[in-house]
């Protein structure tokens, strides 16, 4: 009986160990090249890379202040994103982050720890104006250019529509005036159009009139 129990326990441990080994073997590798950019007083962007050949369905980020007072976990699945924005950070504070990849069979090992320090609020605008190579500054410039281009396109379209409407109104007025003139011509009486008149304004009459003979009476 004791041997049977030992065999059963050994089989259970073997099966459990093999499952754990398979799950561990199928876990994705840890993210690499973890970096922090777009530093601000209250936010930062974390980016990383994942080795090719593994199915990744999400990520998990561990965020902790270096003094250990606050720790936060960010987990997102059904995404292929390789970056995440950290919000609500304290200004001029040191943080430590680690990133894990989430696969079909679990999470990977945590990446190497990355340290960064947020800016002061007074340094935020100076950083935006002085560091022209900052990707965030370049992104803001591109968005401004896009907004300017969109405004120009909208103005051009409105001007073209205004020109079309003005041309249509002009043509409509011309057609309306022509119709009014034709109606006036049709409304004149027929006698005014058919009776010829003399250049002096009277009706034409015959220039020859029969002469009346004169009779002389002689007294005898």
Secondary structure, DSSP 8 states (H G I E B T S, - for coil): -HHHHHHHHHHHHHHHHHHHHHHHHHS----EEEEEES--SS-EEEEEE--TTS-EEEEEEEEEETTSS-EEEEEEES----EEEE-S--TT-EEEEEEEEEETTEE------EEEE---HHHHHHHHHH-TT-HHHHHHHHHHHHHHHHHHHHHHHHHHHHHHHHHHHHHHHHHHHHHHHHHHHHTS-HHHHH----TTSS----S-------------
